[in-house]
């Protein structure tokens, strides 16, 4: 098996980030959402301009998981003011962790997850946390197996559709 490398996304890789971001989000959630609302979200969340702004934020980090020359997935983490919710303690948020369908089962997701936990440990965080759509039982089960427990909820909007995310936390 080829090794998985986790590397920071560079400013000149924004178009690649936008492409894998859109593709993996569609693969994961398109079937469960209204196509019009979904298109609005994709255009906003994965535009060049939006991702360039996010990359400039010193409290936000993006990483690609590479297997050889292929990008199999990506990770977005937030600390400090970049976090989507105020969570007690010194925390790191996993905002996005997505693996291309073609790379699922190769260890990419696990490598990205371990990288995020390693980031949290390196910053001496109290916990790592994330939001997961209540209608994504596969992800909820995965995170539960990794030691995460539910501690709240927040709204996540796709177009005009307001959805509920379960907030899950794991102590470091």
N, C-alpha and C positions, 0 to 999 in steps of 0.2 A: 504494500500500500504506500502511496506517495504521501509524504509529510504534508501537514496542513500548516501554513504560515498565516499568522495574524499580523497584519501590517496597517499602520495608520493611512487613512485616505488622504491623499495630497490635493491641494487646490486645483491642480490641472486634471484631476480625475473626477470632477463633479459630474460630467456627462455620463461616466460609467456608473457612478453612485445613483444618479437619477434613473438610469435604465434598470439596474438591478433592484432598486427600491420599488419602482413601479411594478416590475415583473413579479417579484416575490409577494408584494402586497396583493396583487391581482390573484395570483395562484392561491393565496391563503384565504382571501375574503370575498372575492367577486361573487361567488355563488350565493352568499348569504345577504347580499345588499342590493338595493335598487340601483340599476345601471346608471341612471341620471345622477343620483346623489354620489355614487361611486366615482364617476368621471370628474365631478367637481372636486372631490377630495384629492384624487390623483393629480389633477392639474395644479392644485394649490400646494400640496405637501411635497411633491417631487419635481417642482419646477427648478430650473437652473438657479434662478434668483434666490428662491427660498433656501436651497441647499448651500449656496455660497454664503448666505448670511449665517446659517447655522454653523458652518465650518469656521467662520471667523470668531465665534463665541468661545472664549477661553475655558468656559465651563462645560463645553460639549465636545465629545470625541466620537469620531467615526472610524471604524476599522473594517477592512476587507479580510475575508478568509479565502486564501488562495491555495489551490491544489495544483501544483505545477504552474501553468500559465492561465488557468481558469479561475475565475472568481466564483466561489460556491455559495457565498452568503455575506452578510455584513452585520455589524453591530453599531448601535448608537448609545452612548452613555451620557448622563448629565450629572453634574455636581452643582453645589451652591445654588445660585439664583436661576440656573438653567433648568432645574427640575420642574416637572409639570405640576407638582403638588408640594406644599410645605409639609415635610415629614420630620418628626422629632429626631434629634440626634444628628450625628455626622453620617450622612448617607450618600450612596451612589444609586442613581436610577438607571435601570436598563429600559430605555424608551423603545428601542427597536432591536430585535434579534431575529433575522430572517435567513432562511436557507432556500436556495433554488430547488425546485422539485427534483431536478435531475441529480442533485447532490445529496438528497436526503438519504440517511442511512450510512453516510460515509464518515461520520464523526465531526462534520463541520459545525453543527449546532452545539455539540458538546464543547468543542474547542472555543467557540465564541463565548459560550457561557462561562467557561473556566477563565477566559481572559478577563471578562467583566468582574468576576469574583476576585481575581488577582489584582485588578485595579483597586477594588474596594479595600483589599487587605493592605496594599501599598500605601494608601492614603490614611490608613488606620481608621477606617470607617466603622461605625457601630453596626451598620446593616446595609444590605443591598435590597432594593425594592423595585417593583414593576407593576404595571397595570395590564390585565389580560381580559379580553372580551368574555363576558359571561357565557356566551354561546360558543366558546372554543374549549370544549372539555378535554381535548387532547393536550392542549397547552397547560391548562389548569392542573391536570394530572402530572404532567412532566415537572412543573415547578413544585408541586407538592412533594414529589419524590426527591427533589433537590433540597428539601428542608424549608420551603417557603410556606407561610401560613397567611391566611386572609386577615387583613386588619382594617379594611374600609372599602370604599368604592368611589368612583368619579365618573363624570360624563365624558364621552368621547363622541365627537360629532363627525358624521360622514355626510357631507352635503347638508341637507335639512333634517337628516335622521339622527336623533340624539340616542346614543346607545349607552349601556352601562358596562364599565370595566370594574373588575374586582381588583383591588390593590392587595398585593402579596409582598411579604417581607421575610428576609432571612437574616438572622444575626450573623455577624462575622466573628 
